[in-house]
Amino acid sequence: MLDHHHGISLSSSMNTTPLTQSEDALLHNDGLFILHYVPGLMVETFAWAFHVHAVSFAVYTLRGKGIDRCRPKIILLVTVLFTFLISTTLFTLHIYQFAVRFKENYFMSMADGQSLTEKGAPSAVLNDKAAFASDILFGFEFLIGDAVVLWRTWAVWSTHSIVIFPIVLWISSFGCLLAWVITRVIQAIEPLGWADFNFRNDDPEFLLLINYILSLAANGVSTILIGYKAWKYRNLIKVSFTVSSVPTRAGKTLALLLESGMIYFVLFSIQLFDFVPNPNVSAIAILIIASLGDQLLGLYPTLIIILVHRKQTIWDSPEVLEARTTTAFTSVVADQETQRS
């Protein structure tokens, strides 16, 4: 069957020389590529469809609260739409990579005297370029997700100097991503040119790894700060109130922010498996997690808006408003109670 797809009859293939080690490896890798890529692409398809519905609801929510003259709401709307655009682009690039390899395997005939390595060279270049673009977009999407985490931390803490450390981590992460992009482009273009673009051969991905680690560190520190604020708030409520629905709602929202930050941190810590290959970890599982991560990153700010809308939140609590937590993110939902009454 494979011989038919490659335009070689079974009888003629019996007279050819055996496959070289590189050609045999290419065939093996092509099969693994399809086997591993289809499950991840299917999972990402369902995740993207859910993302579409979530974005639609988030946009409807923001517009329903009056967005015309509220800068924070406009910023949130732009963030939601921009992360959705990045996630959609990543999804499209994954479809493109699969289509390129699929076309090479099943729709391109081999020329006389052409080796499998030569046949697969053009698609390898295209896939490398797409992978390079995907890594850049994923890194920027990672940074946007962390910026949302920093934003909520800034809103909860009235002492903004405490938030400086995770902000420095975020800026350092952004710098590493830019340095990685510049380094990869220089290494790819100068010696080889775009025609033979293959950044993975000479790339230790050290800067990209540091970018991910610093980004996760910024998220982790921010989540710890949220957790500490939630703990202090809970103790304050125990002392100051006996029965009150407002503090309960605020406490639940703080717990929601803490739990979402922890889940975000754990999910994207798993992305580090891409940098540390482990034979005990299924390649299919890693690819599925990576594909799902592209959509989850874009979904994060969108889901925060939806969860805030569906609950009476900390930003609607008068006690917290008096504690100077009414910053940019606060104003997105500050009028929710007024509109409902």
N, C-alpha and C positions, 0 to 999 in steps of 0.2 A: 504493500500500500504506500509506504513511504517513497519507494522508487518511482511509483506512478506520479506522485505529486511533484517530484523533482524532475520529471520529464525524462527519466531513464527507464528503459524496459528491463524486465527481470532477466531476460536472456543476455542482454548486453552487459548488465551489471555483473554477471557471472564471470566475464572475461576481463574485468578491470582489476587493477591492483588493489590490494587491501587498503582500507582507510588508514591514513596516518593517525598518530596519537592526537594531534590537534584537531583533525577533522572529526574523529570519533568523539572528542570532548565537545565539539561544537554541536553535533547532533544530540548528545546527551543533555547539554545545557539548554538547547531549544525545547526539548521535551519537558525538562524541569520548569522552564520559564512558563510554558502554557499550563502545566499542572499546578504550579504555585500561584500563578497570576489570576486565574479564573475565580477561585474562592474570594480572594481579596477584592476583586473588581465587583463581584456580586454583592458583598457586604457593603462596599462603598456606595453602590448604586442605591441600596435601601437607605443608607445613612444620608445620602444627598437628597433623596426624596423627602425624608423627614425634615432635613434642613430647610427645604423650600417652604414647607408648611410653617415651620417655626419662625422663619424670617417674615413671612406674610403676617403672622399673628403679631409679632413684635412691632412691625411697621404700623399695623392697624392700631395697636395699643398706644404707641407714641403719638400718632396723629390724633387719636381720640382725646388725648390730654391737652391738645393745643400746642403745636410745635412751632408755629410761625415766628414768634418773637422770643423764643427761649433757647439761648445758645447751648446750654448743656444737653438739651433734648436733641438739638440738631447734630451735636457732636456724636451722641449715642447713635442716632439714626445713620450717620455717615459710617460709624464704626461697624454697625451691624451689616450694612450693605457692602462695605469694603471687604470685611472678612468673608462674607458670602461669595463675593466675586473671586477672592483668592481660592477659597475651597472649590468653587466651580472650575476654576482654571486648573487646579491640581487634578481634579477628577477628569477633566478633558485631556490633560497630559498623560494620565494613566491609560485612558482609552486609546490615545494616539500610540503610546509605546506598544501596547498589545497588538494594535492593528498593524503596525510596522513589522513586528516579528511574525505575526500570523500571515501577512502577505508574503514575506520572505520564504516562509516554510512551505506554503501551499499554493501560491499563485505565481511564483517566479521560477522559470525554467533555467537550468544550468547551461551555459555556453560550452561548446566543445573545448576540452582542455582546462576548464575552469574548476578550481578546487572549491570545496565547501567554505573554506576560510575566505576566499576571494568573493564568493557569492554573498556571504554574510557581512562583509566589510561595510557596505553603505548603510545597512540597517543598524549596525553597531554604532556608527557615527551618529545617526539620527537619535538613537536611544540614549547615547551619552549626553547629547545636547538637551534632550528632554529631561533626563535625570538631573542634570546641572540646574536647569530652570526650576525643577520641582524642589530641589534642596534650598534654593534661594527663597522661593515663595513660602516654603514651610517654615524657614527660619524667621522670616518677617511676620508670618502669621503667629508664630510662637511669641514673638515680641509684642504683638498687639494684644494677645491674650493676657500676657503678664502686665501690660499697661492697664488693662481693666482691673486686674487684681490690685495693682498699686493705687488705682483710682479709688476703689472701695475702701482700701486701708486708709488713704488720706481722708476720706469722708468720715470714717469712724473715729480717727484719732484727732483730737483738737490740738495736741502738741505735734505739729507737723515735722519738727526736727527729728523725731523718732523714725520717720519714714524715709529719711535721707539715705540711710544705708542700703535698703533694697533698691532705691532709685539709682544709686551708684552702681549696684550690681547690674541693673537693667541697662544702663548706659554702657557699661563695660561689655555686656553681652552684645549689644548693638555694634560696638566697635569691632569685636571679634568677627561678627558676621560680615561686615564690610571688608575687613582685612582678608577674610577667606575668599570672598568673591573676587577681589582685586588680584590676589595671589593666583587663584585658579585660572583666571582669564589670561594673565601674563604667561603662566606656564603653558597654557594650551596654544596661544596664538604665536608666540615668538618662535619656538623651535619647530612647530609642526604646521601651524596655520589651521584655519577652521575646517579645511577639507579632511584632516585627520584628527579632528577634535576627540580627545580621550583624556579627560582630566583625572580619571581614577587611577591610572597606572602610576603616576608620580605624586599622588596626593595622600598624605597620611591622615588627612581630615582632622588634624589636631585642632586647628582654629575653629572648625565647625563643632567639634566635640566640646571645646571650651565654651562656645556660644550657648550650646544646650545646657551645660552644667551651670553656668552663671544665670541663665534664664530660670532654670529650676530653683536655684538658690534664692533668687529674687522672689519667686512665688512662695517658697518655703518660709522665708523670713516674714513675708507679708501675712501668710496664714497663721504663723505663730503670734504675730501682733494682734490679729483678729481674735485668736483664741484667748489671749490674755485679756483683751477688752471684754470679751464675752464673759469670762470668769469674774472680772471686776464688776461688771454690770449685774450679773446674777447675785453676787454678794450684796450689792447695793440694794437690789430689789427686796432681798430677804430682810434687810434691816429697815427699809423705808416703807414697805407696803405689806399689807396683809392680804387684801383681795383687790386685784386690779387687772382688768383685761388688757389694758394698753401695755404695761410692762411685760405681760406674758407674750403678747404679739412681738414686741421688740426683742425679747429674749429668744423667741423662736427664730426670728430673722437673723439674729447674730449667729445662732447655731447653724442656720441654713448656709450663711456665708462661710462659716468655718468648715462645715462638712463639704461644701462644694469646692473649697480651696484644697482640702485634703484629697478629695477624689481626683481633682485636676492634677495635683502633684504626683499621685501614684500612677495615674494613667500615662502621663508623659515621661515618668521615670523609666517606664518600660521601653520607650523609644531608644534608650541607650543600648539596647541589645543590638541595634544596627551597627554599633561601633565595636562591640565586643562579641564576636561570633562564638556561639556555644553549641557544640555538636549535640548536646542533650536537649536543646530547644528546637522544636520543629520550625523549619523555614517557612512552612505554610502559615503557622501561627504568627510568626513575626511579621510576615507580609500582610496578614489580615489586620493585625494591630496597627501597623504603619498606615494602611489604607483608611482604617477607621479613624485614626488620629487626625488625618487631614480634615475630616469633617467635624470631629469633636472640638478641635481648636477653634474653628469658625463658629461653632454653635455656642461656645462658652458665653460670650457677652450677650448673645441672643437669649439664651436660657435664663440668665440673670434677670434680664428685663421682664421676661414672662413670669418668673417666680415672684419678682417684686410686685408685679401687677396683681397677681392672684392672692396676695396676702396683705394684711395691714402690716407695714414694715417699720423697721427702726426709724426710718426717715420721716414717718408720719407721727412719731411719738413726741409730744411736747417736752417731756423730760429730756430727751436726747437732743431736741432742737435747741433747748436752753444750754446744753453742754457744748454748743458750737460745732456740731457735726453737720451743719447745713452748708455743705460745699457743693461742688458741681453736680456730683451724682445725686445729692439730696434733692435738688430742685426738679429732677426728673419725675419724682413721685410725690412731691410735697403737697400737690393740690388734689391728690386722689380722694381724700376723705371729703373735701369740699364738693367735688363733683358728684359723689355718691349721695350726699345729703340733699 
